[in-house]
Amino acid sequence: MNTIASNLLAKREEKRFKQSYVAEQCGMSQPNYSNIERGETSPSIEQLKKFAEVFGTTVEELIADRTGNDHVNLPLLKIHKKNLTESDKDIYIKILENQVRTLMAKKRKRQ
């Protein structure tokens, strides 16, 4: 299970929501949401925004890597550069910055 999938599962369980409820609120089928939550399908930025809204959190919180892995765990987002809005670009940049900060902090701890 990837970082985003783990975080979605944790948030859903924390809120005690059913997959069908989250899917309905986000305008998708329950099987589609289930695939995302299991890490079998990667969410788009738009889907991440909807998930964040439903869970009352931020996209940054949904993508944060709390596993302690020593590698950069970039989320597998469906990014189509031509169609990326300024808001989506900002989110993608935050994703990358978060991963770089995590990697640099781990590197400093080892030194």
C-alpha positions in Angstrom: 0.0 0.0 0.0 1.4 3.4 -0.9 1.5 6.6 1.2 -1.6 8.1 -0.2 -3.6 4.9 0.1 -2.5 4.4 3.7 -3.4 8.0 4.6 -6.8 7.7 2.9 -7.6 4.6 4.8 -6.5 6.1 8.1 -8.6 9.3 7.5 -11.6 7.3 6.5 -11.4 5.0 9.6 -10.7 8.0 11.8 -14.0 9.6 10.5 -15.8 6.3 10.6 -16.9 6.8 7.0 -17.8 3.9 4.7 -16.1 3.7 1.3 -19.5 4.1 -0.3 -20.0 7.4 1.5 -16.6 8.8 0.5 -17.1 7.7 -3.1 -20.5 9.3 -3.3 -19.3 12.6 -1.9 -16.4 12.6 -4.4 -18.6 11.7 -7.4 -17.1 8.3 -8.1 -18.1 4.6 -7.7 -17.3 2.7 -4.6 -15.1 0.2 -6.5 -13.1 3.1 -8.0 -12.5 4.6 -4.5 -11.6 1.2 -3.2 -9.0 0.7 -5.9 -7.4 4.1 -4.9 -7.5 3.3 -1.2 -5.8 -0.1 -1.8 -3.1 1.6 -3.9 -4.1 -0.1 -7.1 -5.1 3.1 -8.8 -3.5 6.5 -8.4 -5.7 9.5 -7.7 -5.6 12.7 -9.8 -5.0 16.0 -8.1 -8.7 16.8 -8.5 -9.6 13.6 -6.7 -7.1 14.4 -3.9 -8.8 17.8 -3.5 -12.2 16.2 -3.2 -10.9 13.6 -0.6 -9.3 16.4 1.4 -12.6 18.3 1.5 -14.6 15.2 2.5 -12.1 14.3 5.3 -11.8 17.9 6.5 -8.0 18.0 5.9 -5.5 19.2 3.3 -4.0 17.6 0.2 -0.6 17.9 1.9 -1.9 15.9 4.9 -3.1 13.1 2.5 0.2 12.9 0.7 2.5 13.2 3.8 4.9 10.2 4.2 4.9 9.1 7.8 6.4 5.7 7.2 10.0 6.6 8.0 11.2 5.1 4.7 14.7 6.2 3.5 13.6 6.9 0.0 11.6 9.6 -1.7 8.1 8.2 -2.0 6.6 10.4 -4.7 2.9 9.8 -5.1 1.9 8.4 -8.5 -0.4 11.1 -9.6 -2.1 11.3 -12.9 -0.6 14.5 -14.1 -1.2 15.9 -17.5 1.1 18.9 -17.9 -1.0 20.5 -20.6 -4.1 20.6 -18.4 -2.4 21.5 -15.1 -4.1 24.6 -13.5 -2.0 27.0 -11.4 -3.6 25.6 -8.3 -2.7 22.0 -9.4 0.9 23.2 -10.1 1.1 24.6 -6.6 -0.1 21.3 -5.1 2.4 19.3 -7.2 5.2 21.7 -6.1 4.2 21.2 -2.5 4.3 17.4 -3.0 7.8 17.6 -4.3 9.0 20.1 -1.7 7.6 17.8 1.1 9.4 14.8 -0.3 12.7 16.7 -0.6 12.4 18.0 2.9 11.8 14.5 4.2 14.7 13.1 2.4 17.1 15.9 3.5 16.0 15.6 7.2 16.7 11.8 7.1 20.1 12.4 5.5 21.0 14.9 8.2 20.0 12.5 10.9 22.4 9.9 9.5 25.4 12.2 9.5 
